[in-house]
């Protein structure tokens, strides 16, 4: 099916109403472009009927995103207040519409250095993991990395400067050491960069962009957040202390450290795929290169920190 077309660089009233004919009788529809999306087109649309965010799926994002699973995660997390509500899911038109968090503040990396924000940030993450909800998607970090590698290889784009196969082999060894069965996975967001945390008017945080959500090891989710934000070690410790409420702190810190190389290699492979297929003006190559270097650095540090050599 051909993707839903957005004329020019902005969603027009006409194209919006093909998505939301329910708003055809609105007197005044205001459409604005939202920043922050790398692979999708994002818009805010307001009228007397509401304030919503429209996501138009990016080119070939279906290679690694199952939109049914994304919509399921949004709907389930919205029921417990951790996500904006799902207004409309229109996969045949390559669009998802959710409530816009009116008056919300989008966090940035510096906010993760604020001690008064630590509990606000980690609380919704803990609530996701402890929610008892079940997502259809199983996000096994090692399997997802291998899927990404398969997609990358299918693009016939070679990056010999990266020892990708050997690095994934090291992750296989590490994954065996970690040894968490899929039966113990919890609901996870799996893309916890700062832009996905929105502080609403009520003073608590909701999360957006559930494209990679699934049942995963909770430590992977936290490791992904740390590898996106790259806060100092003492700040990581404070986050984990709040997350586990002071219980088994050293064990939790260790498990998060063991998972750190996995999100970096996942996003490294994602970036190299995007570098090949994306039509968006973004330096995917150097973004991915930084992720790869971080993964190697963390793999090396496991030996000195925990005596784990992989």
Buried (B, 14 or more C-beta within 10 A) or exposed (E): EEBBEBEEEEBEEEBBBEBBEEBEEBEEBEBEEBEEBBBBBBBBBBBEEBBBBBBBBBBBBEBBBBBEBBBBBBBBBBEEBBBBBBBBBBBEBBBBBBBBBEEBEBBEEEBBEEEEBBEBBBBBBBBBBEBEBEBEBEBBBBEBBBBBBEBBEEEEEEBEEBEBEEBBEBBEEBBEEBEBEEEEBBBBBBBBBBBBBBBBEEEEBBBBBBBBBBBBBBBBBBBBBBBBBEBEEEBBBBBBBBBBEEEEBEEBBBBBBBBBBBBBBBBBBBBBBBBBBBEEEEEBBEBBBBBBEBBBEBBEBBEEEEEBEB
